[in-house]
């Protein structure tokens, strides 16, 4: 489960990023991220956003495009 604490968070389900299909979630919005379901999110880089995510059990993160995986980028 996730709650948008402050700022504006855009979120959507699907196996690819599609900015047009994201739902805009204002502060106070609550949504779920079911296990095994692909999803994406977006926040404007010029605005701070705080999202509280809670859950239980094993978790993992798999990127649609492996090139976006932070661990695959060389450290400076």
VENVENPE-V544546 format. One record per residue. N is the residue number from 1. SS is DSSP state (2 for helix, 1 for strand, 0 for the rest). OMEGA is omega in whole degrees, -180 to 180 (NA if undefined). NEAR is the number of other C-alpha atoms within 8 Angstrom. Layout:
N&SS&OMEGA&NEAR, N&SS&OMEGA&NEAR
This chain:
1&0&-180&9, 2&1&178&11, 3&1&175&12, 4&1&-177&17, 5&1&178&11, 6&1&-178&11, 7&0&-179&11, 8&0&-176&11, 9&1&177&13, 10&1&-171&11, 11&1&177&12, 12&1&178&10, 13&1&178&9, 14&0&-175&9, 15&0&173&7, 16&0&-180&7, 17&0&177&7, 18&0&-176&6, 19&2&-178&6, 20&2&-177&4, 21&2&179&6, 22&0&176&11, 23&1&179&7, 24&1&-177&8, 25&1&178&10, 26&0&178&10, 27&0&-179&10, 28&0&179&8, 29&0&178&9, 30&1&177&8, 31&1&180&7, 32&0&175&6, 33&0&-178&8, 34&0&179&5, 35&0&176&4, 36&0&-180&4, 37&0&-180&8, 38&0&178&7, 39&1&178&11, 40&1&-180&10, 41&1&-177&9, 42&1&173&8, 43&0&178&9, 44&0&-177&6, 45&0&-179&5, 46&0&-179&4, 47&0&178&7, 48&0&178&8, 49&0&175&11, 50&1&178&8, 51&1&178&10, 52&1&-179&8, 53&1&178&7, 54&0&179&6, 55&0&179&5, 56&0&179&4, 57&0&179&4, 58&0&177&4, 59&0&173&4, 60&0&178&4, 61&0&176&4, 62&0&-177&6, 63&0&177&7, 64&0&179&7, 65&0&-178&6, 66&2&178&8, 67&2&179&6, 68&2&-180&7, 69&0&-178&10, 70&2&-179&5, 71&2&-178&5, 72&2&-178&8, 73&0&178&7, 74&0&178&5, 75&0&-180&3, 76&0&NA&2
